[in-house]
Amino acid sequence: MEGETTMSLIPGMRCRSARTIVFPGGLVRRATQGTLVAQRENLGRELFTVDFDSGPKAILFAHEIELERDSAPEVSP
């Protein structure tokens, strides 16, 4: 699609839900923080796997997440 930009994210970046999300695994409330696990493309759509701090892991569209400011991938010691 013309004029559409894709998000370029790195696994480990912090993000939050942009809205309340209902999915088969439960409910994620708006502004719930999480960590990006993976990014993929399917049928021309960009999908993101997010592991939320509250427990659920969900596959979401780009418009359903927002990056945290000054987000950098978490580094394990």
Secondary structure as a PSIPRED ss2 file (coil, helix, strand):
# PSIPRED VFORMAT (PSIPRED V4.0)

   1 M C   1.000  0.000  0.000
   2 E C   1.000  0.000  0.000
   3 G C   1.000  0.000  0.000
   4 E C   1.000  0.000  0.000
   5 T C   1.000  0.000  0.000
   6 T C   1.000  0.000  0.000
   7 M C   1.000  0.000  0.000
   8 S C   1.000  0.000  0.000
   9 L C   1.000  0.000  0.000
  10 I C   1.000  0.000  0.000
  11 P C   1.000  0.000  0.000
  12 G C   1.000  0.000  0.000
  13 M C   1.000  0.000  0.000
  14 R E   0.000  0.000  1.000
  15 C E   0.000  0.000  1.000
  16 R E   0.000  0.000  1.000
  17 S E   0.000  0.000  1.000
  18 A C   1.000  0.000  0.000
  19 R C   1.000  0.000  0.000
  20 T C   1.000  0.000  0.000
  21 I E   0.000  0.000  1.000
  22 V E   0.000  0.000  1.000
  23 F E   0.000  0.000  1.000
  24 P C   1.000  0.000  0.000
  25 G C   1.000  0.000  0.000
  26 G E   0.000  0.000  1.000
  27 L E   0.000  0.000  1.000
  28 V E   0.000  0.000  1.000
  29 R C   1.000  0.000  0.000
  30 R C   1.000  0.000  0.000
  31 A C   1.000  0.000  0.000
  32 T C   1.000  0.000  0.000
  33 Q E   0.000  0.000  1.000
  34 G E   0.000  0.000  1.000
  35 T E   0.000  0.000  1.000
  36 L E   0.000  0.000  1.000
  37 V E   0.000  0.000  1.000
  38 A E   0.000  0.000  1.000
  39 Q E   0.000  0.000  1.000
  40 R E   0.000  0.000  1.000
  41 E E   0.000  0.000  1.000
  42 N E   0.000  0.000  1.000
  43 L C   1.000  0.000  0.000
  44 G C   1.000  0.000  0.000
  45 R E   0.000  0.000  1.000
  46 E E   0.000  0.000  1.000
  47 L E   0.000  0.000  1.000
  48 F E   0.000  0.000  1.000
  49 T E   0.000  0.000  1.000
  50 V E   0.000  0.000  1.000
  51 D E   0.000  0.000  1.000
  52 F E   0.000  0.000  1.000
  53 D C   1.000  0.000  0.000
  54 S C   1.000  0.000  0.000
  55 G C   1.000  0.000  0.000
  56 P C   1.000  0.000  0.000
  57 K E   0.000  0.000  1.000
  58 A E   0.000  0.000  1.000
  59 I E   0.000  0.000  1.000
  60 L E   0.000  0.000  1.000
  61 F E   0.000  0.000  1.000
  62 A H   0.000  1.000  0.000
  63 H H   0.000  1.000  0.000
  64 E H   0.000  1.000  0.000
  65 I E   0.000  0.000  1.000
  66 E E   0.000  0.000  1.000
  67 L E   0.000  0.000  1.000
  68 E C   1.000  0.000  0.000
  69 R C   1.000  0.000  0.000
  70 D C   1.000  0.000  0.000
  71 S C   1.000  0.000  0.000
  72 A C   1.000  0.000  0.000
  73 P C   1.000  0.000  0.000
  74 E C   1.000  0.000  0.000
  75 V C   1.000  0.000  0.000
  76 S C   1.000  0.000  0.000
  77 P C   1.000  0.000  0.000
